[in-house]
Amino acid sequence: MLKKVSQNIQKKKIRCPNCKNEIEFSGTIGDIMVINCKACNKKWKVEVKNSLTEIFSWDSSLDLGENLTIIKRRFKALPLQTKVSIYLMFFIINLFIVVLSIYFKVRF
C-alpha cells in the first residue's frame, strides 16, 4: 500500500511566470497547490498532474498545428521505455478497433 501512495507523488520543477525563477515542489496527483516564489513573492495555483497527462495536454488558445508541435516536442523528450509503452498502448487500441470492426462488419 505504501508503494502505491509513493507512486502518486510527483516531483515537479516550474518557472515563476513573473521572474522566471525555477521552483521545485512535490505533491499528490490531483492536488492544487499554491506556489510562492521566494525571489519575487508571486503566488499562483498549480495543479499536480500525471506526467502522461501533461504530455498530451491541449491548449485551447493555440491552433491544431501548434498543439501538435508542442506534444511532439514533449514526446521526443521522454525516455525510450516510456515511448515504447505509449506506442504499444496505441497499437493495442488500434488492434482492438480492427478486431471489433471485423466482428461487427463495420467499415471505418
C-alpha positions, -999 to 999 in steps of 0.1 A, spaced: 0 0 0 28 24 8 43 18 -27 11 29 -44 9 61 -23 45 70 -31 39 65 -69 12 92 -69 36 118 -55 50 139 -84 82 160 -81 80 190 -103 101 219 -115 84 250 -128 94 286 -136 78 316 -119 56 334 -145 68 367 -131 106 364 -127 114 330 -144 130 317 -112 130 278 -111 109 264 -83 108 227 -71 78 213 -54 61 179 -49 25 169 -44 0 141 -50 -17 139 -84 -48 159 -84 -37 184 -57 -40 221 -64 -10 238 -47 -3 274 -40 32 282 -51 51 311 -37 82 324 -55 108 333 -29 126 356 -54 97 379 -62 69 368 -38 45 360 -67 18 335 -57 -2 313 -81 -20 280 -82 -7 249 -99 -24 215 -103 -2 185 -99 -8 163 -129 4 129 -141 34 132 -165 14 113 -192 -15 138 -188 10 167 -192 24 152 -224 -10 151 -241 -24 183 -226 -41 206 -251 -40 245 -250 -73 257 -265 -58 291 -272 -35 275 -298 -44 261 -332 -41 224 -341 -6 227 -356 9 245 -326 -6 220 -302 7 190 -322 41 206 -324 42 210 -286 30 174 -280 57 161 -304 84 181 -286 73 167 -252 71 132 -266 106 134 -280 120 143 -246 106 111 -230 128 81 -221 128 53 -246 110 29 -223 81 53 -219 79 59 -257 77 22 -263 50 18 -237 29 45 -254 34 30 -288 23 -4 -275 -8 11 -259 -18 28 -292 -11 -4 -311 -33 -24 -288 -61 1 -290 -59 1 -328 -58 -37 -329 -89 -38 -307 -108 -14 -330 -98 -35 -361 -110 -67 -344 -143 -51 -333 -148 -38 -368 -143 -72 -383 -165 -88 -357 -194 -63 -363 -186 -59 -400 -182 -22 -397 -160 -2 -421 -141 29 -409 
